[in-house]
Amino acid sequence: MTQKTDQSIEDRNRVRALRRARRYIRANEGALARLLNTYARVSTLDPTRRVWAEQ
């Protein structure tokens, strides 16, 4: 069964990409996970090098 949505194609593709990214981050593999792990390690060693605001 298909259902029409009000979402544009770009919005649907963005949601799909986020779902895939979460899967890789949760598995802790892939380039994005390595980047986030490196950022976390560097920010704990030297808080002045933090780029994103921690909330």
Secondary structure per residue as TSV (DSSP state, phi and psi in degrees):
chain	resnum	aa	ss	phi	psi
A	1	M	-	360.0	128.6
A	2	T	-	-105.9	152.0
A	3	Q	-	-137.7	131.7
A	4	K	-	-76.1	139.4
A	5	T	-	-121.3	166.5
A	6	D	S	-89.0	-1.6
A	7	Q	-	-75.9	144.2
A	8	S	-	-80.9	166.8
A	9	I	H	-62.0	-38.7
A	10	E	H	-63.3	-41.6
A	11	D	H	-64.2	-42.8
A	12	R	H	-64.4	-40.8
A	13	N	H	-65.7	-36.9
A	14	R	H	-64.5	-42.7
A	15	V	H	-64.0	-42.9
A	16	R	H	-61.6	-42.4
A	17	A	H	-64.3	-40.1
A	18	L	H	-65.2	-39.3
A	19	R	H	-61.7	-44.0
A	20	R	H	-65.1	-41.2
A	21	A	H	-63.3	-41.1
A	22	R	H	-61.1	-38.9
A	23	R	H	-61.6	-43.8
A	24	Y	H	-69.5	-38.9
A	25	I	H	-66.0	-42.8
A	26	R	H	-62.8	-38.5
A	27	A	H	-78.5	-10.0
A	28	N	T	59.4	45.3
A	29	E	-	-138.7	161.3
A	30	G	S	96.0	169.6
A	31	A	H	-65.0	-40.6
A	32	L	H	-65.9	-41.4
A	33	A	H	-64.8	-41.0
A	34	R	H	-62.9	-41.5
A	35	L	H	-62.7	-46.1
A	36	L	H	-66.7	-37.8
A	37	N	H	-64.3	-41.7
A	38	T	H	-64.5	-43.9
A	39	Y	H	-60.4	-44.0
A	40	A	H	-62.3	-42.0
A	41	R	H	-65.7	-45.2
A	42	V	H	-66.3	-40.2
A	43	S	H	-69.7	-27.3
A	44	T	H	-76.8	-33.2
A	45	L	H	-74.3	-39.3
A	46	D	-	-139.8	93.6
A	47	P	G	-59.8	-21.0
A	48	T	G	-72.2	-16.6
A	49	R	G	-90.7	4.9
A	50	R	-	-66.4	136.1
A	51	V	-	-100.9	-44.7
A	52	W	S	-92.6	144.9
A	53	A	-	-73.5	132.2
A	54	E	-	-84.9	133.5
A	55	Q	-	-125.8	360.0
